[in-house]
């Protein structure tokens, strides 16, 4: 039996609640909505963990430093 990661369970529960709340109305832009609510806090926490070192944070995230920089700008997380 495969166990789900707690983050997966949390996202599934919240997304199911969102879909249930629509009461039959067609959802719109779910992908972008989920990315927006997950990406920003993830970037904030990883940057804190990396002590604001973008190169280290990019390594932790498994992405290019330039990509991280672009995402930090998009989410207005640069000081």
C-alpha positions as CSV (number, residue, x, y, z in Angstrom):
1,X,0.0,0.0,0.0
2,X,1.3,3.4,-1.0
3,X,1.0,6.2,1.6
4,X,0.4,9.8,0.4
5,X,2.6,12.6,1.4
6,X,0.9,15.0,3.9
7,X,1.3,17.9,1.5
8,X,-0.5,15.9,-1.2
9,X,-3.3,15.1,1.2
10,X,-3.6,18.7,2.2
11,X,-3.8,19.9,-1.4
12,X,-6.3,17.2,-2.4
13,X,-8.5,18.1,0.6
14,X,-8.4,21.8,-0.1
15,X,-8.9,21.4,-3.8
16,X,-11.9,19.1,-3.3
17,X,-13.4,21.6,-0.9
18,X,-12.9,24.3,-3.5
19,X,-14.6,22.2,-6.2
20,X,-17.5,21.3,-3.8
21,X,-18.0,25.0,-3.0
22,X,-18.6,25.7,-6.7
23,X,-21.8,23.7,-6.5
24,X,-21.7,22.6,-10.1
25,X,-20.3,25.9,-11.5
26,X,-17.5,25.1,-13.9
27,X,-14.0,25.8,-12.4
28,X,-11.7,28.2,-14.1
29,X,-7.8,28.4,-14.2
30,X,-7.4,25.8,-11.4
31,X,-3.8,25.2,-12.5
32,X,-2.8,28.8,-12.1
33,X,-4.7,29.2,-8.9
34,X,-2.9,26.2,-7.2
35,X,0.5,27.4,-8.5
36,X,-0.2,30.9,-7.1
37,X,-1.2,29.7,-3.6
38,X,1.6,27.1,-3.3
39,X,4.6,28.8,-5.1
40,X,4.8,32.0,-3.1
41,X,4.9,30.5,0.4
42,X,7.3,27.8,-0.8
43,X,9.7,30.4,-2.2
44,X,9.4,32.5,1.0
45,X,10.3,29.5,3.2
46,X,13.1,28.2,1.1
47,X,14.6,31.7,0.9
48,X,14.4,32.0,4.6
49,X,16.0,28.5,5.0
50,X,18.8,29.6,2.6
51,X,19.3,32.8,4.5
52,X,18.3,34.8,1.4
53,X,21.1,33.2,-0.7
54,X,19.5,32.8,-4.1
55,X,22.1,30.4,-5.4
56,X,21.6,28.1,-2.5
57,X,17.8,28.4,-2.6
58,X,17.8,27.6,-6.3
59,X,19.9,24.5,-5.5
60,X,17.4,23.5,-2.8
61,X,14.5,24.0,-5.3
62,X,16.3,22.2,-8.2
63,X,16.1,25.2,-10.5
64,X,18.3,27.6,-12.2
65,X,19.2,30.7,-10.2
66,X,17.9,33.0,-13.0
67,X,14.5,31.2,-12.9
68,X,14.4,31.6,-9.2
69,X,15.2,35.3,-9.5
70,X,12.4,35.7,-12.0
71,X,9.9,34.0,-9.7
72,X,11.0,36.1,-6.8
73,X,10.3,39.2,-8.9
74,X,6.9,37.9,-10.0
75,X,5.9,37.3,-6.4
76,X,7.4,40.6,-5.2
77,X,9.7,38.8,-2.8
78,X,12.9,40.7,-3.5
79,X,13.9,43.3,-0.9
